Amino acid sequence: MRPLRRSDAATWQRLRRDGADWLAPWEATLPPGAGVPPASYGQMVRILRRRARAGAGYAFAIEVEGQMVGQVTVNAVTGGSAQSASLGYWIGPGHAGRGITPTAVALVADHLLDVMDLHRLEVAVRPENVASLRVVAKLGLEEVGLAREYLHIAGRWCDHRVFQVVADDRPGRLLARVLETS
């Protein structure tokens, strides 16, 4: 795991292009009137870096053997009495099913809970996204319910199953859970 870099542009674009059919059903989109998505990879990285400096979110490249294969994004970082964040992730289809994504999410989550002292992390998954449901199962996250029309995905509002981990309910680290199930 490492921060997303401008120099990742070609690899990121190739992964997204080659995995377009794989990723499209789960891809977050902006509803009408909500603004314009970043026009380029460079603009997206600038926005993500600005959010990171403000402590509002973070983007990490998932790297295997020196090559970027996916991304974990931390959104909606909230301090104060909430101390929480939301996690999203994707991986290129050629790397799926090898335990890379659960390991990457566990590393980021453990850092957020142990180093950044967040109290609660949330992951929202489309009910039909079997691959992502396997990720949260390997992490041992608690399901807290169904959020109707939770996120705008692939051009429409979609329901999501919501999962969480609370720092106090986590005996050991999430990485240990993933390694036990591998």
C-alpha positions as CSV (number, residue, x, y, z in Angstrom):
1,M,0.0,0.0,0.0
2,R,1.2,3.5,-0.8
3,P,-0.3,6.8,-1.7
4,L,-1.6,7.2,-5.2
5,R,0.9,9.2,-7.4
6,R,0.7,11.2,-10.5
7,S,3.2,8.8,-12.1
8,D,0.5,6.0,-11.8
9,A,-1.5,7.7,-14.5
10,A,-0.7,5.2,-17.3
11,T,-1.1,2.1,-15.1
12,W,-4.3,3.5,-13.5
13,Q,-5.8,4.3,-16.9
14,R,-4.9,0.9,-18.3
15,L,-6.4,-1.0,-15.3
16,R,-9.6,1.1,-15.6
17,R,-9.8,0.6,-19.4
18,D,-9.0,-3.1,-19.3
19,G,-11.4,-3.7,-16.4
20,A,-14.2,-1.4,-17.6
21,D,-16.8,-4.2,-18.0
22,W,-15.7,-5.7,-14.6
23,L,-15.9,-2.3,-12.7
24,A,-18.8,-0.6,-14.5
25,P,-21.7,-2.2,-12.5
26,W,-20.1,-0.9,-9.2
27,E,-18.7,2.4,-10.4
28,A,-19.7,5.5,-8.4
29,T,-21.2,8.3,-10.6
30,L,-22.4,11.8,-10.0
31,P,-26.2,12.4,-10.1
32,P,-27.5,15.1,-12.4
33,G,-26.7,18.5,-10.9
34,A,-24.0,17.2,-8.5
35,G,-21.1,18.7,-10.4
36,V,-18.6,17.4,-13.0
37,P,-16.2,14.5,-12.4
38,P,-12.5,15.3,-12.7
39,A,-11.5,15.8,-16.4
40,S,-8.2,13.9,-16.1
41,Y,-6.3,11.5,-13.9
42,G,-4.0,14.4,-12.9
43,Q,-7.0,16.5,-11.8
44,M,-8.3,13.5,-9.8
45,V,-5.0,13.1,-8.0
46,R,-4.8,16.9,-7.2
47,I,-8.3,16.7,-5.7
48,L,-7.4,13.6,-3.6
49,R,-4.2,15.2,-2.4
50,R,-6.2,18.3,-1.3
51,R,-8.6,16.1,0.6
52,A,-5.7,14.3,2.2
53,R,-4.1,17.5,3.4
54,A,-7.4,18.5,4.9
55,G,-7.7,15.1,6.6
56,A,-11.0,14.5,4.7
57,G,-9.9,11.4,2.7
58,Y,-7.0,9.4,1.4
59,A,-6.3,7.3,-1.7
60,F,-3.9,4.4,-1.8
61,A,-2.5,2.3,-4.6
62,I,-2.6,-1.4,-4.1
63,E,0.7,-2.6,-5.3
64,V,1.9,-6.2,-6.0
65,E,5.5,-6.9,-7.0
66,G,6.1,-3.2,-7.7
67,Q,3.0,-2.9,-10.0
68,M,-0.2,-1.0,-9.2
69,V,-3.2,-3.4,-9.4
70,G,-6.0,-1.5,-7.7
71,Q,-7.0,1.2,-5.2
72,V,-8.4,1.7,-1.7
73,T,-10.0,5.1,-1.0
74,V,-10.9,6.5,2.4
75,N,-13.8,8.9,2.2
76,A,-15.9,10.9,4.6
77,V,-13.3,11.1,7.4
78,T,-15.1,12.6,10.3
79,G,-13.4,13.7,13.5
80,G,-15.0,15.1,16.6
81,S,-17.5,12.8,18.4
82,A,-17.8,10.4,15.4
83,Q,-14.1,9.5,14.6
84,S,-15.2,7.5,11.5
85,A,-14.6,7.0,7.8
86,S,-15.9,5.1,4.8
87,L,-13.8,2.7,2.7
88,G,-14.1,1.9,-1.0
89,Y,-11.9,-0.3,-3.1
90,W,-11.4,-1.8,-6.6
91,I,-8.9,-4.1,-8.2
92,G,-8.2,-5.0,-11.8
93,P,-10.0,-8.2,-12.9
94,G,-6.7,-10.0,-13.6
95,H,-5.8,-9.7,-9.9
96,A,-9.1,-10.5,-8.3
97,G,-9.7,-13.7,-6.2
98,R,-6.1,-13.9,-4.9
99,G,-6.7,-12.3,-1.5
100,I,-5.1,-9.0,-2.5
101,T,-8.1,-6.8,-1.9
102,P,-8.9,-8.1,1.6
103,T,-5.3,-7.7,2.6
104,A,-5.1,-4.2,1.2
105,V,-8.3,-3.1,2.9
106,A,-7.2,-4.7,6.2
107,L,-3.8,-2.8,6.0
108,V,-5.6,0.5,5.4
109,A,-8.3,-0.2,8.1
110,D,-5.7,-1.2,10.7
111,H,-3.8,2.0,10.0
112,L,-6.9,4.1,10.4
113,L,-8.0,2.4,13.6
114,D,-4.6,2.0,15.2
115,V,-2.5,5.0,14.0
116,M,-5.1,7.6,13.2
117,D,-7.3,6.6,16.2
118,L,-10.6,6.4,14.3
119,H,-13.3,4.6,16.1
120,R,-15.5,3.2,13.3
121,L,-15.1,2.3,9.7
122,E,-17.8,1.6,7.2
123,V,-17.9,-0.3,3.9
124,A,-21.0,-0.2,1.7
125,V,-21.5,-3.0,-0.8
126,R,-24.1,-3.5,-3.5
127,P,-26.1,-6.6,-2.6
128,E,-25.3,-8.3,-5.9
129,N,-21.5,-7.7,-5.7
130,V,-20.5,-11.2,-4.7
131,A,-16.7,-10.4,-5.0
132,S,-17.0,-7.4,-2.6
133,L,-19.1,-9.4,-0.2
134,R,-16.3,-11.9,0.0
135,V,-13.9,-9.1,0.9
136,V,-16.0,-7.9,3.9
137,A,-16.6,-11.6,5.0
138,K,-12.8,-12.2,5.0
139,L,-12.4,-9.1,7.1
140,G,-15.1,-10.2,9.5
141,L,-17.0,-7.0,9.3
142,E,-20.4,-6.7,11.1
143,E,-23.4,-6.1,8.8
144,V,-25.5,-3.2,10.2
145,G,-28.3,-3.1,7.6
146,L,-29.5,-2.1,4.2
147,A,-29.2,1.5,3.1
148,R,-31.8,2.2,0.4
149,E,-30.6,4.3,-2.5
150,Y,-27.3,4.8,-0.7
151,L,-25.0,5.8,-3.6
152,H,-25.3,6.8,-7.2
153,I,-23.7,3.9,-9.1
154,A,-23.6,3.4,-12.8
155,G,-26.0,6.2,-13.4
156,R,-28.7,5.4,-10.8
157,W,-29.3,5.4,-7.1
158,C,-28.6,1.9,-5.7
159,D,-29.2,0.1,-2.4
160,H,-26.1,-1.0,-0.4
161,R,-25.5,-3.4,2.4
162,V,-23.6,-1.6,5.1
163,F,-20.8,-3.2,7.1
164,Q,-18.7,-1.8,9.9
165,V,-15.8,-2.4,12.2
166,V,-15.6,-0.6,15.6
167,A,-12.2,-0.3,17.1
168,D,-13.3,-1.6,20.5
169,D,-14.8,-4.8,18.9
170,R,-11.7,-5.7,17.1
171,P,-9.7,-8.3,18.9
172,G,-6.4,-8.0,17.2
173,R,-5.9,-6.5,13.8
174,L,-8.0,-7.0,10.7
175,L,-4.9,-8.2,8.9
176,A,-4.7,-11.1,11.3
177,R,-8.3,-12.0,10.4
178,V,-7.5,-12.0,6.7
179,L,-4.4,-14.1,7.1
180,E,-6.3,-16.7,9.2
181,T,-8.9,-17.1,6.3
182,S,-6.2,-17.4,3.6
